Each structure stands twice: as C-alpha cells, then as structure tokens.
C-alpha cells in the first residue's frame, strides 16, 4: 500500500550503504523475493504489473527491513 517501505543495508567493502524503496502511489505495494542468490524488491500495481525493481546480491545484503505503513485497526 502507498507508504510501505523496504530498507536494504548492503556491504560495500569498507562501509555499508542503505537503500530505500517506497510504494509511491495508492494501490501499489512492495514485493520482496530471493531468487538464485539475488534479492529483488519490486513495486507492483494492483494488477501485479511491475513498475520498478531493485536487485542486490544476497551475499552482500546485511539487513532487509520491511516497514509497513501504520494503519488504524478497523472495528
């Protein structure tokens, strides 16, 4: 959903780099997948069409933090 974020911390040799992806529009969501040693974070539309994708080598990823938008509970 809009506002959902994923932060990826990657080993860059002598330091670390932090990347952030955010669902940019209403109805979009973020999907995280690990395939063949690659971590993929994709932004998808409601119909499942990929808008953009970030790829990282799994051996270099130190942390992957999914931060959903705080939503009020429906009663």
N, C-alpha and C positions, 0 to 999 in steps of 0.2 A: 504494500500500500504506500501511497505517497508519504515520504518522510522516513521510510525504513532505510537503515544504513548498514553497511558492512565495512568494517575496518580490517585491513590486511597489513600485518607487520612483516617485512621481508628483510632477510640478512643481505646486506650489501657489502660484504667483505669486512671492512674495519668499522662499519657502523650499521645502523638499521634505517630503513625507510618505511614510512607509513603511508598507505594509500587508502582512500575512502571512496566508496560508491554509494550513491543515494538514489532512491526511486524519485524521479523528478516530476512526475505528473500524477494526477488522480487516476487510480485504477492500475498503475504499474507496480510491479513487485520485483524483488531481487531473488535470484535462484543461485545457490552455491552447489557446485559439483566437482568431484575429484575423479579425473579420468586419466589413466596412463601416465601418472606422475605429474599431472598438471592440475592446478586448482583454477577453476573457471567461475567467475562471478558475472552473471548476466542480468540485465534489466529486461523484463518481459512486459508486454502489454496484456490486456485482459484475455485476448485470444491466444496468447502464447508466442507471439512473434517477438523475436529477439531484436532489441533496439541497439544495445551495445554490450560488449563483453570485455572483461579484463582477464588476462591469463598470467599465471605465475607458476614457476617451477615449484612443485610440492616440497622438494628437498630444501628450498630456500625460505619457505614460509615458516615464520616463528609463531605467529598467532593470527587467528581469524575470529573476529568478534562480530556477531550478528546483533544489531541493536534495533529491535522493532520499535515503532512509534508508540508511545504510551497512549492507549485508548481507554476512555471511560467504560466501565462494565455496564452492560445492558441488564436492567432488572425486569 
